[in-house]
Amino acid sequence: MHKSRALFAASLLFLLSLVLPGIAHAHAVLQKSDPAANGVVHAGVVPVLLIYNSRVDAAHSSLSLLKDGKSQSLVIDAKAAPNVLHSQTPALTPGHYILHWQAVASDGHMSRGEIAFEVK
């Protein structure tokens, strides 16, 4: 009876090792951003670059910029690398901004987040 439990446990661990990596990589995880979280940039047009750990579907992802309660959508560059969302802002004036992002991984799973930054 003891051997059958050990075999069952080993089989279960093996099956979990096959399933869990797929779950762990199901969402696009933001690895780096420009502007950086809580960063400071100069006034004017600001390039936006978000780098993820996996491919993202730029056509179904979105970026928007929030300042003083007003939100503005940003156009995503469809020609960027497969793990990147790239855009640029209109000319920004000094103040606090929040970049909201929604990335759809190539397998259809969605991730969301925000990046606060300041313009001087």
C-alpha positions as a Markdown table, in Angstrom:
| # | Residue | x | y | z |
|---|---|---|---|---|
| 1 | Met | 0.0 | 0.0 | 0.0 |
| 2 | His | 2.9 | 2.4 | 0.8 |
| 3 | Lys | 4.4 | 1.9 | -2.7 |
| 4 | Ser | 1.1 | 2.8 | -4.4 |
| 5 | Arg | 0.9 | 6.1 | -2.4 |
| 6 | Ala | 4.4 | 7.0 | -3.4 |
| 7 | Leu | 3.7 | 6.1 | -7.1 |
| 8 | Phe | 0.5 | 8.2 | -6.9 |
| 9 | Ala | 2.3 | 11.2 | -5.4 |
| 10 | Ala | 5.1 | 10.9 | -8.0 |
| 11 | Ser | 2.5 | 10.8 | -10.8 |
| 12 | Leu | 0.7 | 13.8 | -9.4 |
| 13 | Leu | 3.9 | 15.8 | -9.2 |
| 14 | Phe | 4.8 | 14.9 | -12.7 |
| 15 | Leu | 1.4 | 16.0 | -14.0 |
| 16 | Leu | 1.6 | 19.3 | -12.1 |
| 17 | Ser | 5.0 | 20.0 | -13.5 |
| 18 | Leu | 3.5 | 19.7 | -17.0 |
| 19 | Val | 0.5 | 21.9 | -16.3 |
| 20 | Leu | 1.9 | 24.7 | -14.0 |
| 21 | Pro | 4.5 | 26.2 | -16.4 |
| 22 | Gly | 1.7 | 26.8 | -18.9 |
| 23 | Ile | -0.4 | 28.5 | -16.2 |
| 24 | Ala | 2.6 | 30.6 | -15.0 |
| 25 | His | 3.2 | 31.9 | -18.6 |
| 26 | Ala | -0.4 | 32.5 | -19.4 |
| 27 | His | -0.3 | 36.2 | -18.6 |
| 28 | Ala | 2.0 | 38.8 | -20.1 |
| 29 | Val | 4.0 | 40.2 | -17.1 |
| 30 | Leu | 5.5 | 43.7 | -17.4 |
| 31 | Gln | 9.3 | 43.5 | -17.1 |
| 32 | Lys | 10.3 | 47.0 | -17.9 |
| 33 | Ser | 8.7 | 50.4 | -18.7 |
| 34 | Asp | 9.7 | 53.7 | -20.0 |
| 35 | Pro | 8.7 | 56.0 | -18.5 |
| 36 | Ala | 9.6 | 54.0 | -15.3 |
| 37 | Ala | 7.2 | 53.7 | -12.4 |
| 38 | Asn | 7.4 | 56.8 | -10.3 |
| 39 | Gly | 9.9 | 58.2 | -12.8 |
| 40 | Val | 10.4 | 61.8 | -13.9 |
| 41 | Val | 10.4 | 62.8 | -17.6 |
| 42 | His | 10.8 | 66.2 | -19.4 |
| 43 | Ala | 7.8 | 68.0 | -20.8 |
| 44 | Gly | 6.9 | 67.4 | -24.4 |
| 45 | Val | 6.3 | 64.3 | -26.4 |
| 46 | Val | 7.2 | 61.2 | -24.3 |
| 47 | Pro | 8.0 | 57.8 | -25.9 |
| 48 | Val | 6.2 | 54.9 | -24.2 |
| 49 | Leu | 7.9 | 51.5 | -24.2 |
| 50 | Leu | 6.5 | 48.5 | -22.2 |
| 51 | Ile | 8.4 | 45.3 | -22.4 |
| 52 | Tyr | 6.7 | 42.0 | -21.3 |
| 53 | Asn | 8.0 | 38.5 | -20.6 |
| 54 | Ser | 6.0 | 37.0 | -23.5 |
| 55 | Arg | 4.4 | 37.9 | -26.8 |
| 56 | Val | 1.5 | 40.4 | -26.7 |
| 57 | Asp | -1.2 | 41.0 | -29.1 |
| 58 | Ala | -0.8 | 44.7 | -29.8 |
| 59 | Ala | -4.1 | 44.9 | -31.8 |
| 60 | His | -6.1 | 43.8 | -28.8 |
| 61 | Ser | -4.0 | 45.6 | -26.1 |
| 62 | Ser | -4.5 | 49.2 | -25.0 |
| 63 | Leu | -2.7 | 52.2 | -23.5 |
| 64 | Ser | -4.3 | 55.3 | -22.0 |
| 65 | Leu | -2.9 | 58.3 | -20.2 |
| 66 | Leu | -4.7 | 59.9 | -17.2 |
| 67 | Lys | -4.1 | 63.4 | -15.8 |
| 68 | Asp | -6.5 | 65.4 | -13.6 |
| 69 | Gly | -9.3 | 62.9 | -14.1 |
| 70 | Lys | -9.1 | 63.1 | -17.9 |
| 71 | Ser | -8.2 | 60.0 | -19.9 |
| 72 | Gln | -6.7 | 59.9 | -23.4 |
| 73 | Ser | -6.1 | 56.7 | -25.5 |
| 74 | Leu | -2.7 | 56.3 | -27.0 |
| 75 | Val | -2.1 | 54.6 | -30.4 |
| 76 | Ile | 0.1 | 51.5 | -30.2 |
| 77 | Asp | 2.7 | 50.9 | -32.8 |
| 78 | Ala | 1.8 | 47.6 | -34.5 |
| 79 | Lys | 5.4 | 47.2 | -35.9 |
| 80 | Ala | 7.1 | 46.9 | -32.5 |
| 81 | Ala | 8.8 | 43.7 | -31.3 |
| 82 | Pro | 6.3 | 40.9 | -30.3 |
| 83 | Asn | 6.9 | 41.4 | -26.6 |
| 84 | Val | 6.6 | 45.2 | -26.7 |
| 85 | Leu | 3.9 | 47.8 | -26.6 |
| 86 | His | 5.3 | 51.0 | -28.0 |
| 87 | Ser | 3.6 | 54.4 | -28.4 |
| 88 | Gln | 4.2 | 58.1 | -27.7 |
| 89 | Thr | 2.2 | 60.7 | -25.9 |
| 90 | Pro | 1.1 | 64.0 | -27.2 |
| 91 | Ala | 3.1 | 67.0 | -25.8 |
| 92 | Leu | 2.8 | 66.7 | -22.0 |
| 93 | Thr | 2.8 | 69.6 | -19.7 |
| 94 | Pro | 4.2 | 69.4 | -16.1 |
| 95 | Gly | 2.2 | 67.4 | -13.7 |
| 96 | His | 1.4 | 63.9 | -12.4 |
| 97 | Tyr | 0.3 | 61.3 | -15.0 |
| 98 | Ile | -0.8 | 57.6 | -14.8 |
| 99 | Leu | -0.3 | 55.3 | -17.8 |
| 100 | His | -2.9 | 52.6 | -17.8 |
| 101 | Trp | -2.0 | 49.5 | -19.8 |
| 102 | Gln | -3.9 | 46.4 | -20.8 |
| 103 | Ala | -1.9 | 43.7 | -22.5 |
| 104 | Val | -3.4 | 40.6 | -24.2 |
| 105 | Ala | -1.0 | 37.7 | -24.3 |
| 106 | Ser | -0.8 | 35.8 | -27.5 |
| 107 | Asp | -2.8 | 33.0 | -25.9 |
| 108 | Gly | -5.6 | 35.4 | -25.1 |
| 109 | His | -5.0 | 36.0 | -21.4 |
| 110 | Met | -5.3 | 39.7 | -20.3 |
| 111 | Ser | -3.1 | 41.6 | -17.8 |
| 112 | Arg | -3.6 | 45.1 | -16.6 |
| 113 | Gly | -1.6 | 47.7 | -14.7 |
| 114 | Glu | -0.7 | 51.3 | -14.3 |
| 115 | Ile | 2.5 | 53.3 | -14.2 |
| 116 | Ala | 2.6 | 56.6 | -12.3 |
| 117 | Phe | 5.1 | 59.2 | -13.4 |
| 118 | Glu | 5.8 | 62.9 | -13.3 |
| 119 | Val | 6.5 | 65.4 | -16.0 |
| 120 | Lys | 8.7 | 68.4 | -15.1 |
